[in-house]
Amino acid sequence: MSNRSSNQLVVPQATAALDQMKYEVAQELGIAIPQDGYYGNMTTKDAGSIGGSITRRLVQMAQQSLSSRQ
């Protein structure tokens, strides 16, 4: 069994862009991101809303990228 976490980024250089997207999505949804970095007090619903919105954006970006190649 591998010790590799499924949360590791395939492209580590994307960390800053993903963090920025997280803050933008949270702001659009009206959800406050903890300034101290501790997410233990954030509700599961809020965290899921942010993650779901990020996933939708990333899928949309990939679809646009793929469609522009053709």
PyMOL Python script that loads the backbone (N, CA, C, O; Angstrom):
from pymol import cmd

cmd.read_pdbstr("""\
ATOM      1  N   MET A   1       0.841  -1.187   0.000  1.00  0.00           N
ATOM      2  CA  MET A   1       0.000   0.000   0.000  1.00  0.00           C
ATOM      3  C   MET A   1       0.879   1.241   0.000  1.00  0.00           C
ATOM      4  O   MET A   1       1.883   1.299   0.710  1.00  0.00           O
ATOM      5  N   SER A   2       0.506   2.212  -0.783  1.00  0.00           N
ATOM      6  CA  SER A   2       1.283   3.429  -0.937  1.00  0.00           C
ATOM      7  C   SER A   2       1.022   4.403   0.208  1.00  0.00           C
ATOM      8  O   SER A   2      -0.087   4.472   0.738  1.00  0.00           O
ATOM      9  N   ASN A   3       2.046   5.146   0.576  1.00  0.00           N
ATOM     10  CA  ASN A   3       1.907   6.183   1.595  1.00  0.00           C
ATOM     11  C   ASN A   3       1.505   7.511   0.979  1.00  0.00           C
ATOM     12  O   ASN A   3       1.327   8.498   1.693  1.00  0.00           O
ATOM     13  N   ARG A   4       1.362   7.547  -0.319  1.00  0.00           N
ATOM     14  CA  ARG A   4       1.039   8.784  -1.015  1.00  0.00           C
ATOM     15  C   ARG A   4      -0.400   9.187  -0.733  1.00  0.00           C
ATOM     16  O   ARG A   4      -1.324   8.393  -0.906  1.00  0.00           O
ATOM     17  N   SER A   5      -0.578  10.413  -0.302  1.00  0.00           N
ATOM     18  CA  SER A   5      -1.916  10.943  -0.042  1.00  0.00           C
ATOM     19  C   SER A   5      -2.575  11.314  -1.355  1.00  0.00           C
ATOM     20  O   SER A   5      -1.913  11.816  -2.263  1.00  0.00           O
ATOM     21  N   SER A   6      -3.857  11.077  -1.462  1.00  0.00           N
ATOM     22  CA  SER A   6      -4.575  11.453  -2.680  1.00  0.00           C
ATOM     23  C   SER A   6      -4.747  12.965  -2.772  1.00  0.00           C
ATOM     24  O   SER A   6      -5.201  13.469  -3.799  1.00  0.00           O
ATOM     25  N   ASN A   7      -4.394  13.690  -1.725  1.00  0.00           N
ATOM     26  CA  ASN A   7      -4.528  15.144  -1.726  1.00  0.00           C
ATOM     27  C   ASN A   7      -3.307  15.861  -2.282  1.00  0.00           C
ATOM     28  O   ASN A   7      -3.319  17.086  -2.399  1.00  0.00           O
ATOM     29  N   GLN A   8      -2.254  15.125  -2.627  1.00  0.00           N
ATOM     30  CA  GLN A   8      -1.058  15.762  -3.151  1.00  0.00           C
ATOM     31  C   GLN A   8      -1.315  16.285  -4.556  1.00  0.00           C
ATOM     32  O   GLN A   8      -1.992  15.647  -5.362  1.00  0.00           O
ATOM     33  N   LEU A   9      -0.765  17.447  -4.829  1.00  0.00           N
ATOM     34  CA  LEU A   9      -0.948  18.060  -6.135  1.00  0.00           C
ATOM     35  C   LEU A   9      -0.062  17.381  -7.168  1.00  0.00           C
ATOM     36  O   LEU A   9       1.098  17.072  -6.896  1.00  0.00           O
ATOM     37  N   VAL A  10      -0.601  17.158  -8.325  1.00  0.00           N
ATOM     38  CA  VAL A  10       0.175  16.613  -9.435  1.00  0.00           C
ATOM     39  C   VAL A  10       1.136  17.686  -9.944  1.00  0.00           C
ATOM     40  O   VAL A  10       2.260  17.386 -10.348  1.00  0.00           O
ATOM     41  N   VAL A  11       0.678  18.941  -9.917  1.00  0.00           N
ATOM     42  CA  VAL A  11       1.497  20.080 -10.333  1.00  0.00           C
ATOM     43  C   VAL A  11       1.651  21.006  -9.124  1.00  0.00           C
ATOM     44  O   VAL A  11       0.814  21.881  -8.904  1.00  0.00           O
ATOM     45  N   PRO A  12       2.715  20.818  -8.342  1.00  0.00           N
ATOM     46  CA  PRO A  12       2.883  21.619  -7.114  1.00  0.00           C
ATOM     47  C   PRO A  12       2.898  23.128  -7.351  1.00  0.00           C
ATOM     48  O   PRO A  12       2.577  23.897  -6.445  1.00  0.00           O
ATOM     49  N   GLN A  13       3.267  23.560  -8.557  1.00  0.00           N
ATOM     50  CA  GLN A  13       3.300  24.989  -8.862  1.00  0.00           C
ATOM     51  C   GLN A  13       1.898  25.596  -8.888  1.00  0.00           C
ATOM     52  O   GLN A  13       1.762  26.819  -8.929  1.00  0.00           O
ATOM     53  N   ALA A  14       0.870  24.778  -8.865  1.00  0.00           N
ATOM     54  CA  ALA A  14      -0.509  25.264  -8.897  1.00  0.00           C
ATOM     55  C   ALA A  14      -1.036  25.634  -7.518  1.00  0.00           C
ATOM     56  O   ALA A  14      -2.166  26.107  -7.402  1.00  0.00           O
ATOM     57  N   THR A  15      -0.253  25.433  -6.485  1.00  0.00           N
ATOM     58  CA  THR A  15      -0.703  25.680  -5.111  1.00  0.00           C
ATOM     59  C   THR A  15      -1.238  27.095  -4.918  1.00  0.00           C
ATOM     60  O   THR A  15      -2.328  27.278  -4.376  1.00  0.00           O
ATOM     61  N   ALA A  16      -0.485  28.085  -5.355  1.00  0.00           N
ATOM     62  CA  ALA A  16      -0.898  29.482  -5.166  1.00  0.00           C
ATOM     63  C   ALA A  16      -2.196  29.777  -5.913  1.00  0.00           C
ATOM     64  O   ALA A  16      -3.078  30.452  -5.380  1.00  0.00           O
ATOM     65  N   ALA A  17      -2.319  29.280  -7.133  1.00  0.00           N
ATOM     66  CA  ALA A  17      -3.531  29.534  -7.919  1.00  0.00           C
ATOM     67  C   ALA A  17      -4.742  28.870  -7.279  1.00  0.00           C
ATOM     68  O   ALA A  17      -5.826  29.454  -7.254  1.00  0.00           O
ATOM     69  N   LEU A  18      -4.573  27.653  -6.760  1.00  0.00           N
ATOM     70  CA  LEU A  18      -5.685  26.966  -6.103  1.00  0.00           C
ATOM     71  C   LEU A  18      -6.082  27.658  -4.805  1.00  0.00           C
ATOM     72  O   LEU A  18      -7.268  27.756  -4.487  1.00  0.00           O
ATOM     73  N   ASP A  19      -5.098  28.137  -4.057  1.00  0.00           N
ATOM     74  CA  ASP A  19      -5.417  28.883  -2.838  1.00  0.00           C
ATOM     75  C   ASP A  19      -6.193  30.157  -3.171  1.00  0.00           C
ATOM     76  O   ASP A  19      -7.169  30.491  -2.499  1.00  0.00           O
ATOM     77  N   GLN A  20      -5.755  30.861  -4.207  1.00  0.00           N
ATOM     78  CA  GLN A  20      -6.446  32.081  -4.617  1.00  0.00           C
ATOM     79  C   GLN A  20      -7.881  31.773  -5.028  1.00  0.00           C
ATOM     80  O   GLN A  20      -8.803  32.517  -4.693  1.00  0.00           O
ATOM     81  N   MET A  21      -8.065  30.672  -5.754  1.00  0.00           N
ATOM     82  CA  MET A  21      -9.399  30.272  -6.179  1.00  0.00           C
ATOM     83  C   MET A  21     -10.269  29.952  -4.968  1.00  0.00           C
ATOM     84  O   MET A  21     -11.454  30.287  -4.946  1.00  0.00           O
ATOM     85  N   LYS A  22      -9.688  29.309  -3.968  1.00  0.00           N
ATOM     86  CA  LYS A  22     -10.430  28.965  -2.752  1.00  0.00           C
ATOM     87  C   LYS A  22     -10.969  30.233  -2.080  1.00  0.00           C
ATOM     88  O   LYS A  22     -12.129  30.273  -1.670  1.00  0.00           O
ATOM     89  N   TYR A  23     -10.135  31.257  -1.967  1.00  0.00           N
ATOM     90  CA  TYR A  23     -10.562  32.501  -1.332  1.00  0.00           C
ATOM     91  C   TYR A  23     -11.607  33.228  -2.179  1.00  0.00           C
ATOM     92  O   TYR A  23     -12.555  33.798  -1.637  1.00  0.00           O
ATOM     93  N   GLU A  24     -11.443  33.214  -3.495  1.00  0.00           N
ATOM     94  CA  GLU A  24     -12.415  33.861  -4.373  1.00  0.00           C
ATOM     95  C   GLU A  24     -13.779  33.186  -4.282  1.00  0.00           C
ATOM     96  O   GLU A  24     -14.806  33.856  -4.177  1.00  0.00           O
ATOM     97  N   VAL A  25     -13.783  31.858  -4.321  1.00  0.00           N
ATOM     98  CA  VAL A  25     -15.043  31.113  -4.245  1.00  0.00           C
ATOM     99  C   VAL A  25     -15.714  31.341  -2.897  1.00  0.00           C
ATOM    100  O   VAL A  25     -16.923  31.565  -2.838  1.00  0.00           O
ATOM    101  N   ALA A  26     -14.951  31.287  -1.827  1.00  0.00           N
ATOM    102  CA  ALA A  26     -15.507  31.503  -0.492  1.00  0.00           C
ATOM    103  C   ALA A  26     -16.138  32.885  -0.387  1.00  0.00           C
ATOM    104  O   ALA A  26     -17.218  33.043   0.182  1.00  0.00           O
ATOM    105  N   GLN A  27     -15.459  33.880  -0.939  1.00  0.00           N
ATOM    106  CA  GLN A  27     -15.994  35.245  -0.896  1.00  0.00           C
ATOM    107  C   GLN A  27     -17.293  35.331  -1.688  1.00  0.00           C
ATOM    108  O   GLN A  27     -18.256  35.951  -1.236  1.00  0.00           O
ATOM    109  N   GLU A  28     -17.326  34.710  -2.876  1.00  0.00           N
ATOM    110  CA  GLU A  28     -18.546  34.715  -3.686  1.00  0.00           C
ATOM    111  C   GLU A  28     -19.704  34.039  -2.966  1.00  0.00           C
ATOM    112  O   GLU A  28     -20.855  34.453  -3.109  1.00  0.00           O
ATOM    113  N   LEU A  29     -19.402  32.998  -2.192  1.00  0.00           N
ATOM    114  CA  LEU A  29     -20.440  32.274  -1.465  1.00  0.00           C
ATOM    115  C   LEU A  29     -20.767  32.919  -0.112  1.00  0.00           C
ATOM    116  O   LEU A  29     -21.705  32.497   0.565  1.00  0.00           O
ATOM    117  N   GLY A  30     -20.006  33.927   0.277  1.00  0.00           N
ATOM    118  CA  GLY A  30     -20.234  34.596   1.556  1.00  0.00           C
ATOM    119  C   GLY A  30     -19.757  33.779   2.744  1.00  0.00           C
ATOM    120  O   GLY A  30     -20.307  33.890   3.840  1.00  0.00           O
ATOM    121  N   ILE A  31     -18.739  32.961   2.531  1.00  0.00           N
ATOM    122  CA  ILE A  31     -18.197  32.105   3.586  1.00  0.00           C
ATOM    123  C   ILE A  31     -16.836  32.654   4.000  1.00  0.00           C
ATOM    124  O   ILE A  31     -15.978  32.912   3.155  1.00  0.00           O
ATOM    125  N   ALA A  32     -16.648  32.827   5.290  1.00  0.00           N
ATOM    126  CA  ALA A  32     -15.375  33.347   5.803  1.00  0.00           C
ATOM    127  C   ALA A  32     -14.372  32.207   5.946  1.00  0.00           C
ATOM    128  O   ALA A  32     -14.653  31.185   6.573  1.00  0.00           O
ATOM    129  N   ILE A  33     -13.195  32.404   5.349  1.00  0.00           N
ATOM    130  CA  ILE A  33     -12.091  31.447   5.496  1.00  0.00           C
ATOM    131  C   ILE A  33     -11.344  31.837   6.766  1.00  0.00           C
ATOM    132  O   ILE A  33     -11.011  33.010   6.936  1.00  0.00           O
ATOM    133  N   PRO A  34     -11.068  30.885   7.671  1.00  0.00           N
ATOM    134  CA  PRO A  34     -10.347  31.207   8.906  1.00  0.00           C
ATOM    135  C   PRO A  34      -8.961  31.778   8.610  1.00  0.00           C
ATOM    136  O   PRO A  34      -8.182  31.170   7.875  1.00  0.00           O
ATOM    137  N   GLN A  35      -8.660  32.912   9.166  1.00  0.00           N
ATOM    138  CA  GLN A  35      -7.375  33.563   8.938  1.00  0.00           C
ATOM    139  C   GLN A  35      -6.207  32.796   9.560  1.00  0.00           C
ATOM    140  O   GLN A  35      -5.070  32.899   9.100  1.00  0.00           O
ATOM    141  N   ASP A  36      -6.502  32.025  10.612  1.00  0.00           N
ATOM    142  CA  ASP A  36      -5.425  31.284  11.272  1.00  0.00           C
ATOM    143  C   ASP A  36      -5.136  29.947  10.590  1.00  0.00           C
ATOM    144  O   ASP A  36      -4.228  29.227  11.005  1.00  0.00           O
ATOM    145  N   GLY A  37      -5.901  29.609   9.546  1.00  0.00           N
ATOM    146  CA  GLY A  37      -5.668  28.382   8.809  1.00  0.00           C
ATOM    147  C   GLY A  37      -6.295  27.143   9.419  1.00  0.00           C
ATOM    148  O   GLY A  37      -6.159  26.052   8.866  1.00  0.00           O
ATOM    149  N   TYR A  38      -6.976  27.285  10.545  1.00  0.00           N
ATOM    150  CA  TYR A  38      -7.619  26.144  11.201  1.00  0.00           C
ATOM    151  C   TYR A  38      -9.058  26.042  10.712  1.00  0.00           C
ATOM    152  O   TYR A  38      -9.871  26.934  10.955  1.00  0.00           O
ATOM    153  N   TYR A  39      -9.361  24.954  10.027  1.00  0.00           N
ATOM    154  CA  TYR A  39     -10.677  24.767   9.433  1.00  0.00           C
ATOM    155  C   TYR A  39     -11.599  23.925  10.306  1.00  0.00           C
ATOM    156  O   TYR A  39     -12.705  23.589   9.882  1.00  0.00           O
ATOM    157  N   GLY A  40     -11.171  23.577  11.515  1.00  0.00           N
ATOM    158  CA  GLY A  40     -11.954  22.714  12.388  1.00  0.00           C
ATOM    159  C   GLY A  40     -13.289  23.286  12.807  1.00  0.00           C
ATOM    160  O   GLY A  40     -14.206  22.536  13.143  1.00  0.00           O
ATOM    161  N   ASN A  41     -13.413  24.595  12.791  1.00  0.00           N
ATOM    162  CA  ASN A  41     -14.674  25.223  13.187  1.00  0.00           C
ATOM    163  C   ASN A  41     -15.583  25.530  12.005  1.00  0.00           C
ATOM    164  O   ASN A  41     -16.696  26.024  12.188  1.00  0.00           O
ATOM    165  N   MET A  42     -15.114  25.239  10.790  1.00  0.00           N
ATOM    166  CA  MET A  42     -15.925  25.474   9.597  1.00  0.00           C
ATOM    167  C   MET A  42     -16.907  24.313   9.440  1.00  0.00           C
ATOM    168  O   MET A  42     -16.552  23.156   9.668  1.00  0.00           O
ATOM    169  N   THR A  43     -18.126  24.627   9.055  1.00  0.00           N
ATOM    170  CA  THR A  43     -19.111  23.556   8.895  1.00  0.00           C
ATOM    171  C   THR A  43     -18.782  22.716   7.662  1.00  0.00           C
ATOM    172  O   THR A  43     -18.172  23.194   6.706  1.00  0.00           O
ATOM    173  N   THR A  44     -19.194  21.479   7.710  1.00  0.00           N
ATOM    174  CA  THR A  44     -18.981  20.575   6.582  1.00  0.00           C
ATOM    175  C   THR A  44     -19.701  21.097   5.346  1.00  0.00           C
ATOM    176  O   THR A  44     -19.195  20.977   4.230  1.00  0.00           O
ATOM    177  N   LYS A  45     -20.864  21.667   5.543  1.00  0.00           N
ATOM    178  CA  LYS A  45     -21.640  22.215   4.428  1.00  0.00           C
ATOM    179  C   LYS A  45     -20.862  23.334   3.740  1.00  0.00           C
ATOM    180  O   LYS A  45     -20.794  23.373   2.511  1.00  0.00           O
ATOM    181  N   ASP A  46     -20.277  24.243   4.518  1.00  0.00           N
ATOM    182  CA  ASP A  46     -19.515  25.347   3.933  1.00  0.00           C
ATOM    183  C   ASP A  46     -18.278  24.840   3.195  1.00  0.00           C
ATOM    184  O   ASP A  46     -17.996  25.272   2.078  1.00  0.00           O
ATOM    185  N   ALA A  47     -17.549  23.928   3.816  1.00  0.00           N
ATOM    186  CA  ALA A  47     -16.350  23.386   3.185  1.00  0.00           C
ATOM    187  C   ALA A  47     -16.722  22.651   1.894  1.00  0.00           C
ATOM    188  O   ALA A  47     -16.019  22.765   0.890  1.00  0.00           O
ATOM    189  N   GLY A  48     -17.801  21.916   1.918  1.00  0.00           N
ATOM    190  CA  GLY A  48     -18.260  21.204   0.727  1.00  0.00           C
ATOM    191  C   GLY A  48     -18.710  22.131  -0.374  1.00  0.00           C
ATOM    192  O   GLY A  48     -18.495  21.858  -1.554  1.00  0.00           O
ATOM    193  N   SER A  49     -19.336  23.230   0.009  1.00  0.00           N
ATOM    194  CA  SER A  49     -19.765  24.219  -0.985  1.00  0.00           C
ATOM    195  C   SER A  49     -18.565  24.829  -1.693  1.00  0.00           C
ATOM    196  O   SER A  49     -18.580  25.012  -2.911  1.00  0.00           O
ATOM    197  N   ILE A  50     -17.535  25.141  -0.933  1.00  0.00           N
ATOM    198  CA  ILE A  50     -16.322  25.706  -1.519  1.00  0.00           C
ATOM    199  C   ILE A  50     -15.664  24.676  -2.437  1.00  0.00           C
ATOM    200  O   ILE A  50     -15.322  24.988  -3.578  1.00  0.00           O
ATOM    201  N   GLY A  51     -15.489  23.465  -1.948  1.00  0.00           N
ATOM    202  CA  GLY A  51     -14.854  22.414  -2.747  1.00  0.00           C
ATOM    203  C   GLY A  51     -15.630  22.088  -4.003  1.00  0.00           C
ATOM    204  O   GLY A  51     -15.038  21.899  -5.066  1.00  0.00           O
ATOM    205  N   GLY A  52     -16.947  22.017  -3.899  1.00  0.00           N
ATOM    206  CA  GLY A  52     -17.784  21.731  -5.057  1.00  0.00           C
ATOM    207  C   GLY A  52     -17.701  22.820  -6.106  1.00  0.00           C
ATOM    208  O   GLY A  52     -17.651  22.538  -7.303  1.00  0.00           O
ATOM    209  N   SER A  53     -17.686  24.059  -5.657  1.00  0.00           N
ATOM    210  CA  SER A  53     -17.592  25.182  -6.592  1.00  0.00           C
ATOM    211  C   SER A  53     -16.233  25.207  -7.290  1.00  0.00           C
ATOM    212  O   SER A  53     -16.144  25.499  -8.482  1.00  0.00           O
ATOM    213  N   ILE A  54     -15.190  24.901  -6.546  1.00  0.00           N
ATOM    214  CA  ILE A  54     -13.850  24.841  -7.144  1.00  0.00           C
ATOM    215  C   ILE A  54     -13.811  23.739  -8.191  1.00  0.00           C
ATOM    216  O   ILE A  54     -13.277  23.936  -9.282  1.00  0.00           O
ATOM    217  N   THR A  55     -14.368  22.590  -7.868  1.00  0.00           N
ATOM    218  CA  THR A  55     -14.381  21.468  -8.812  1.00  0.00           C
ATOM    219  C   THR A  55     -15.138  21.837 -10.073  1.00  0.00           C
ATOM    220  O   THR A  55     -14.678  21.537 -11.175  1.00  0.00           O
ATOM    221  N   ARG A  56     -16.293  22.482  -9.938  1.00  0.00           N
ATOM    222  CA  ARG A  56     -17.066  22.900 -11.113  1.00  0.00           C
ATOM    223  C   ARG A  56     -16.245  23.854 -11.984  1.00  0.00           C
ATOM    224  O   ARG A  56     -16.240  23.732 -13.209  1.00  0.00           O
ATOM    225  N   ARG A  57     -15.554  24.800 -11.351  1.00  0.00           N
ATOM    226  CA  ARG A  57     -14.731  25.752 -12.110  1.00  0.00           C
ATOM    227  C   ARG A  57     -13.598  25.043 -12.843  1.00  0.00           C
ATOM    228  O   ARG A  57     -13.339  25.320 -14.014  1.00  0.00           O
ATOM    229  N   LEU A  58     -12.926  24.127 -12.152  1.00  0.00           N
ATOM    230  CA  LEU A  58     -11.810  23.421 -12.773  1.00  0.00           C
ATOM    231  C   LEU A  58     -12.279  22.563 -13.941  1.00  0.00           C
ATOM    232  O   LEU A  58     -11.598  22.483 -14.964  1.00  0.00           O
ATOM    233  N   VAL A  59     -13.427  21.924 -13.800  1.00  0.00           N
ATOM    234  CA  VAL A  59     -13.976  21.125 -14.902  1.00  0.00           C
ATOM    235  C   VAL A  59     -14.331  22.039 -16.068  1.00  0.00           C
ATOM    236  O   VAL A  59     -14.049  21.709 -17.220  1.00  0.00           O
ATOM    237  N   GLN A  60     -14.939  23.171 -15.784  1.00  0.00           N
ATOM    238  CA  GLN A  60     -15.288  24.117 -16.839  1.00  0.00           C
ATOM    239  C   GLN A  60     -14.029  24.609 -17.556  1.00  0.00           C
ATOM    240  O   GLN A  60     -14.014  24.706 -18.783  1.00  0.00           O
ATOM    241  N   MET A  61     -12.980  24.918 -16.802  1.00  0.00           N
ATOM    242  CA  MET A  61     -11.731  25.380 -17.402  1.00  0.00           C
ATOM    243  C   MET A  61     -11.130  24.290 -18.293  1.00  0.00           C
ATOM    244  O   MET A  61     -10.635  24.586 -19.381  1.00  0.00           O
ATOM    245  N   ALA A  62     -11.171  23.046 -17.846  1.00  0.00           N
ATOM    246  CA  ALA A  62     -10.639  21.936 -18.638  1.00  0.00           C
ATOM    247  C   ALA A  62     -11.447  21.750 -19.908  1.00  0.00           C
ATOM    248  O   ALA A  62     -10.872  21.524 -20.973  1.00  0.00           O
ATOM    249  N   GLN A  63     -12.766  21.840 -19.821  1.00  0.00           N
ATOM    250  CA  GLN A  63     -13.619  21.685 -20.997  1.00  0.00           C
ATOM    251  C   GLN A  63     -13.330  22.786 -22.016  1.00  0.00           C
ATOM    252  O   GLN A  63     -13.261  22.519 -23.215  1.00  0.00           O
ATOM    253  N   GLN A  64     -13.162  24.019 -21.545  1.00  0.00           N
ATOM    254  CA  GLN A  64     -12.855  25.116 -22.446  1.00  0.00           C
ATOM    255  C   GLN A  64     -11.502  24.915 -23.114  1.00  0.00           C
ATOM    256  O   GLN A  64     -11.338  25.191 -24.303  1.00  0.00           O
ATOM    257  N   SER A  65     -10.542  24.436 -22.345  1.00  0.00           N
ATOM    258  CA  SER A  65      -9.208  24.179 -22.877  1.00  0.00           C
ATOM    259  C   SER A  65      -9.257  23.085 -23.947  1.00  0.00           C
ATOM    260  O   SER A  65      -8.637  23.207 -25.004  1.00  0.00           O
ATOM    261  N   LEU A  66      -9.995  22.030 -23.659  1.00  0.00           N
ATOM    262  CA  LEU A  66     -10.106  20.930 -24.615  1.00  0.00           C
ATOM    263  C   LEU A  66     -10.843  21.356 -25.884  1.00  0.00           C
ATOM    264  O   LEU A  66     -10.459  20.969 -26.988  1.00  0.00           O
ATOM    265  N   SER A  67     -11.894  22.147 -25.729  1.00  0.00           N
ATOM    266  CA  SER A  67     -12.669  22.560 -26.897  1.00  0.00           C
ATOM    267  C   SER A  67     -11.899  23.538 -27.765  1.00  0.00           C
ATOM    268  O   SER A  67     -12.124  23.592 -28.974  1.00  0.00           O
ATOM    269  N   SER A  68     -10.997  24.312 -27.177  1.00  0.00           N
ATOM    270  CA  SER A  68     -10.222  25.276 -27.961  1.00  0.00           C
ATOM    271  C   SER A  68      -9.110  24.587 -28.753  1.00  0.00           C
ATOM    272  O   SER A  68      -8.586  25.163 -29.706  1.00  0.00           O
ATOM    273  N   ARG A  69      -8.752  23.380 -28.375  1.00  0.00           N
ATOM    274  CA  ARG A  69      -7.721  22.626 -29.092  1.00  0.00           C
ATOM    275  C   ARG A  69      -8.230  22.075 -30.414  1.00  0.00           C
ATOM    276  O   ARG A  69      -7.445  21.799 -31.320  1.00  0.00           O
ATOM    277  N   GLN A  70      -9.530  21.916 -30.524  1.00  0.00           N
ATOM    278  CA  GLN A  70     -10.091  21.271 -31.727  1.00  0.00           C
ATOM    279  C   GLN A  70     -10.408  22.248 -32.803  1.00  0.00           C
ATOM    280  O   GLN A  70     -10.884  21.860 -33.869  1.00  0.00           O
TER     281      GLN A  70
END
""", "prot")
cmd.dss("prot")
cmd.show_as("cartoon", "prot")
cmd.util.cbc("prot")
cmd.orient("prot")
